[in-house]
Amino acid sequence: TTSFQMKAAVVANRRVYAGNVKYTDATGNVVIKGDAVIKSPVNKFDIFPSDNIIEGSINDGDEITALETYADRLLIFKRKKMELLNISQEIEFLEDTFHYKGVLAPSSVCTTDFGIAWANKHGCYLYDGKNVANLIEKGGRNIIDDITWANFADDEPMVGFVPRKRQIIVKRNSTNANDAGDIYLFDLVTQSWTFGTDRIPTADDTASTTNFAIDWNGDLILGYNT
């Protein structure tokens, strides 16, 4: 393929897996596959043969928003669901589909040393290589009320991981600078939640920040406009 573009990518098994792709094929036709993944050959991270396409669920009206990998599994996040792809063998296969556990943006997903964490308006989830757990539930009951969480997370909560403290931070999705710094913090060691008001800095006149990132020192960071 030529003129290759992607909206999500991750490196696993010495390959690049690219999702939500647009490319020009050998006949000059422009091909757009929002629900497909194309993998590169081993150790050739900038080559994407069109016959290396992987389609878990075809033409489902959804599109890939983020990709992550953990324990020989590729987590394919779409807007409405998450598909779990087994990549431990030469031929990948769809292992499971989790409805209502998708994300609208890659900022809602992060990697922890316990697995992959993400959040949407229905909950905050952790895949540990075996199971997907909803962290706002414990012992068959909700730790955080459904309506309270939905109002907080809305459509695009931002999720980050603090390696030093083994904590997941979920930042409120808001265009209002007055409450855009509010967070829920989950401690992976104690399995407990804490709410924090105005804990993430934002500019006085806007709620805009960058996504979370981990710096060279292992600290969770973000940037915001001043």
ABEGO torsion letter per residue (X at the ends): XBGBBBABBBBBGGBBBBBGBBBBBAAGBBBBBAABBBBBBBGBAABBBAAABBBABBGAGBBBABBBBBGGBBBBBBAABBBBBBAABABBBBABBBBGABBABAAABBBBAAEBBBBBAAEBBBBAGABBBBAABBGGBBABBAAAAAAAAEABBBBBBBAAAGBBBBBBBBABAAAAABBBBBBAAAGBBBBBBGABBBBAABABBBBBBBBAAGBBBBBBBX
